[in-house]
Amino acid sequence: MGRMIIIKKSFTNPKSIYAILLLGIFTFLFLGAEYLYVNMISLTAGDEKPVIAQNYALGISAVGFLLYPLFHRFLKRRVQIVGLFILALAAAVCNFLVQKHVSYSSTLLSGMTLFLFLGILGSAAHYLFFKLARDRTHLARMVGVSYALGIFLQFLNNNLVDLETAEALILSLFALVALALLLKAERLCRQENAEAEELQSPAIEDDGKGTRKKIAAGGLLALLVILMACIFSTLDNAVTMHHAAGTDIGQWPRLLLAVSGLSAGFLFDIRKRKFMAMMMYCVMLMSVICLVVLKLGGPFLIGLIVFYLSAGFFVVFFTTSFLDFARHMPTPALWAGMGRAMNNVSAALLTNASVALLVSDSNGMASIILALVLFVAVSVVIYLYTAWMPVSSGTPKDIPTDLDPQEAFRLLSELFILTPKETEVFDKLVNSEESIQEIADGLYLSRRTCQRHIAAIYEKAGVKSRMGLYQLYIEKQRRL
């Protein structure tokens, strides 16, 4: 019962709602623009060109994902807001230019520009999601819900809207909605900027060795996503080529994406994402087996179902992994959206080779060998990543697993000589990421009273900040 209350609170928190809506709207906007773009390119080119054009657009969007951290770091806030406003309007204009599909070259150019802008907006959306999603315990569930929301909106759009002009109009309106959500999210983050700095997860290992280990773990995670994306991109290209050639796959598989995204979010969060990497490894094994069966002449429908089911797991995996990893790095704006960027980079780099392989590999043996090689590489990298990552997804490694958390907390409360009310506040400070106002509301205290309790806790513990209190809490637990 208590667990259900915690989950409900996580999803009814205003900041969590804004975070879910922000990432969900961006997901719909990105996928909807991709769907419209591929359809329009298909009307002006042959069967292979839409696949290549689609993946080039994904590649240019990765450039946009990497550009935003530079804007965030070097431009003033007011300039950033104006820039986001201009980008949202430019994305709306590009949607209409893509819809017109005057020629292959003009549609390609408009699409490349559109996805560059969407990459920048998407990077901003991921970073603000990272800032707003205070409850890291249910991070994967929030990502899964936002992804399912985006997929469901796309399903409705594709089924209820028949005219490409109306589809472009809806996408343009949602670009402005995404802008409004970005501005609101930025305002919420700015209002508690001082608190947000203290709420950053502390780096337990802050020496040179620890920093190098984190960077190595980030590189391995990026490589892992790229290798996984190679397999999914090959399957995606096969589906896209069938679609461009006239195969009607319908819209219902999109619902499988929503279901798999939701399922992944709830499954990944089990035991604070302790088994997330292993679950994703099993999904990859299923996908490789499916690819082998398809190349040996298996039915296309089975491959389509497996692709959509596993693709939802993959998106939630790389999004959650990098959002979680970003809190341990000094530049979270760069790392928060890195998962989507790496996925798109992989799609762009693999395009020509993948299409050529699918077209020329008549007996399927080359595709099978490639899939098996990629799977072995994924196995090695995922092992190295789980061994090198500086902290687990939920709880720092320094907390001993054989110590009951409630007993440890009770002993520490006695050690600090806290009053009953201070103990309740202390619990919130070290075991949640709630703001001072949220702690006060949850304990039915005024903000001023809550701040007095916090000041008393800091004095008794001999620290000056919430980060310092958390570091001391972890250190004391390790010594118990």
Long-range contacts (C-beta under 8 A, 24 or more apart in sequence): 6-137, 7-138, 7-141, 10-135, 10-137, 10-138, 10-141, 10-142, 11-138, 11-141, 11-142, 11-145, 13-134, 13-135, 13-438, 14-188, 15-132, 15-133, 15-134, 15-188, 16-132, 16-133, 16-134, 16-135, 16-142, 18-132, 18-181, 18-184, 18-185, 18-188, 19-128, 19-129, 19-132, 19-133, 19-142, 19-146, 19-185, 20-142, 20-145, 20-146, 20-149, 21-146, 21-149, 21-181, 22-125, 22-128, 22-129, 22-132, 22-146, 22-178, 22-181, 22-182, 22-185, 23-125, 23-126, 23-129, 23-143, 23-146, 23-147, 23-150, 23-319, 24-145, 24-146, 24-147, 24-148, 24-149, 24-150, 24-153, 25-149, 25-150, 25-153, 25-174, 25-177, 25-178, 25-181, 26-121, 26-122, 26-125, 26-150, 26-178, 27-146, 27-147, 27-149, 27-150, 27-151, 28-149, 28-150, 28-151, 28-153, 28-154, 28-157, 28-174, 29-91, 29-118, 29-121, 29-150, 29-171, 29-174, 29-175, 29-178, 30-61, 30-118, 30-122, 30-150, 31-150, 31-151, 31-154, 32-153, 32-154, 32-157, 32-167, 32-170, 32-171, 32-174, 33-91, 33-95, 33-98, 33-114, 33-115, 33-118, 33-171, 34-58, 34-115, 35-154, 35-158, 36-95, 36-98, 36-99, 36-164, 36-167, 36-168, 36-171, 37-98, 37-107, 37-111, 37-114, 37-115, 38-240, 38-243, 38-244, 39-164, 40-98, 40-99, 40-101, 40-107, 40-111, 40-164, 41-101, 41-104, 41-107, 41-108, 41-111, 42-243, 42-244, 43-101, 44-101, 44-103, 44-104, 44-107, 45-104, 47-241, 47-244, 47-245, 48-241, 48-355, 48-359, 49-104, 50-240, 50-244, 51-237, 51-240, 51-241, 51-244, 51-351, 51-355, 52-351, 52-352, 52-355, 53-108, 53-111, 54-240, 55-233, 55-237, 55-347, 55-348, 55-350, 55-351, 56-108, 56-112, 56-348, 56-351, 57-111, 57-112, 57-114, 57-115, 58-115, 58-343, 58-344, 58-347, 58-348, 59-344, 59-345, 59-347, 59-348, 59-349, 59-351, 60-112, 60-115, 60-116, 60-119, 60-348, 61-115, 61-116, 61-118, 61-119, 61-122, 61-344, 62-119, 62-340, 62-341, 62-342, 62-344, 62-345, 62-348, 63-116, 63-119, 64-115, 64-116, 64-117, 64-118, 64-119, 64-120, 64-121, 64-122, 64-123, 65-119, 65-120, 65-122, 65-123, 65-337, 65-338, 65-340, 65-341, 65-344, 66-123, 66-334, 66-341, 67-119, 67-120, 67-123, 68-119, 68-120, 68-123, 68-124, 68-127, 68-333, 68-337, 69-123, 69-127, 69-331, 69-333, 69-334, 71-120, 72-124, 72-127, 72-333, 73-331, 73-333, 77-186, 77-190, 81-183, 81-186, 84-121, 84-124, 84-179, 84-182, 84-183, 85-179, 87-117, 87-120, 87-121, 88-121, 88-175, 88-176, 88-178, 88-179, 89-175, 89-176, 90-117, 91-117, 91-118, 91-121, 91-172, 91-175, 92-171, 92-172, 92-173, 92-175, 92-176, 93-172, 95-168, 95-171, 95-172, 95-175, 96-168, 96-169, 96-172, 98-168, 99-164, 99-165, 99-167, 99-168, 119-341, 119-344, 121-175, 121-178, 121-179, 121-182, 122-337, 122-340, 123-333, 123-336, 123-337, 123-341, 124-182, 125-178, 125-181, 125-182, 125-337, 126-319, 126-322, 126-323, 126-336, 126-337, 126-340, 127-332, 127-333, 127-336, 127-337, 128-182, 128-185, 128-186, 128-189, 129-185, 129-323, 129-336, 130-323, 130-326, 130-327, 130-332, 130-336, 131-185, 131-189, 131-196, 132-185, 132-188, 132-189, 133-323, 134-199, 134-432, 134-433, 134-434, 134-435, 135-432, 135-433, 136-201, 136-324, 136-327, 136-393, 136-394, 136-433, 137-269, 137-272, 137-394, 138-269, 139-269, 139-273, 139-320, 139-323, 139-324, 139-393, 140-264, 140-265, 140-266, 140-268, 140-269, 140-273, 140-276, 140-316, 140-320, 141-265, 141-266, 141-269, 142-265, 143-265, 143-316, 143-319, 143-320, 143-323, 144-261, 144-262, 144-263, 144-264, 144-265, 144-266, 144-268, 144-316, 145-262, 145-265, 147-257, 147-258, 147-261, 147-265, 147-312, 147-315, 147-316, 147-319, 148-258, 148-259, 148-261, 148-262, 151-254, 151-255, 151-257, 151-258, 151-261, 151-312, 152-255, 152-258, 154-254, 155-251, 155-254, 155-255, 155-258, 158-251, 158-254, 159-251, 192-435, 195-435, 195-436, 198-465, 198-466, 198-467, 199-433, 199-435, 199-466, 200-327, 200-467, 201-327, 201-328, 201-391, 202-467, 202-470, 202-471, 202-474, 203-328, 203-390, 204-390, 204-391, 204-396, 204-397, 204-398, 204-471, 204-474, 205-390, 210-390, 213-388, 213-390, 214-328, 214-329, 214-390, 216-388, 217-325, 217-385, 217-388, 217-389, 217-390, 218-325, 218-329, 218-335, 218-338, 220-381, 220-384, 220-385, 220-388, 220-389, 221-321, 221-322, 221-325, 221-385, 221-389, 222-338, 222-342, 223-381, 224-378, 224-381, 224-382, 224-385, 225-318, 225-321, 225-339, 225-342, 225-343, 225-346, 226-342, 226-343, 226-345, 226-346, 227-346, 227-374, 227-377, 227-378, 227-381, 228-280, 228-284, 228-314, 228-317, 228-318, 228-378, 229-314, 229-342, 229-343, 229-346, 229-347, 229-350, 230-346, 230-350, 230-374, 231-284, 231-287, 231-288, 231-291, 231-371, 231-374, 231-375, 231-378, 232-287, 232-307, 232-310, 232-311, 232-314, 233-346, 233-347, 233-350, 233-354, 234-291, 234-350, 234-354, 234-357, 234-358, 234-367, 234-370, 234-371, 235-287, 235-290, 235-291, 235-303, 235-307, 236-307, 236-311, 236-347, 237-351, 237-354, 237-355, 237-358, 238-294, 238-303, 238-358, 239-303, 239-304, 239-307, 241-355, 241-358, 242-300, 247-300, 249-304, 253-304, 253-305, 253-308, 254-308, 256-305, 256-308, 256-309, 256-312, 257-308, 257-311, 257-312, 258-312, 259-309, 259-312, 260-308, 260-309, 260-310, 260-311, 260-312, 260-313, 261-312, 261-313, 261-315, 261-316, 262-312, 263-312, 263-313, 264-312, 264-313, 264-316, 264-317, 265-316, 265-320, 268-316, 268-317, 268-320, 271-394, 272-392, 272-393, 272-394, 272-395, 273-320, 273-324, 273-392, 273-393, 273-394, 274-392, 274-393, 274-394, 276-317, 276-320, 276-321, 276-393, 277-382, 277-385, 277-386, 279-313, 280-313, 280-314, 280-317, 280-382, 281-378, 281-379, 281-382, 283-310, 283-313, 283-314, 284-310, 284-375, 284-378, 285-375, 286-310, 288-371, 288-372, 288-374, 288-375, 291-367, 291-368, 291-371, 292-368, 292-371, 292-372, 294-364, 295-361, 295-364, 295-365, 295-367, 295-368, 296-364, 296-368, 297-364, 314-343, 315-343, 318-342, 318-343, 320-393, 321-393, 324-393, 325-389, 328-390, 328-391, 396-474, 398-474, 398-475, 398-477, 398-478, 399-474, 399-477, 399-478, 400-477, 400-478, 400-480, 403-477, 403-480, 408-477, 408-480, 411-480, 412-473, 412-476, 412-477, 412-480, 415-476, 416-457, 416-460, 416-461, 417-460, 418-457, 418-460, 419-456, 421-453, 422-453, 422-456, 422-457, 422-460, 425-450, 425-453, 425-454, 425-457, 426-457, 429-454, 429-457, 429-466, 429-469, 429-470, 430-469, 430-470, 430-473
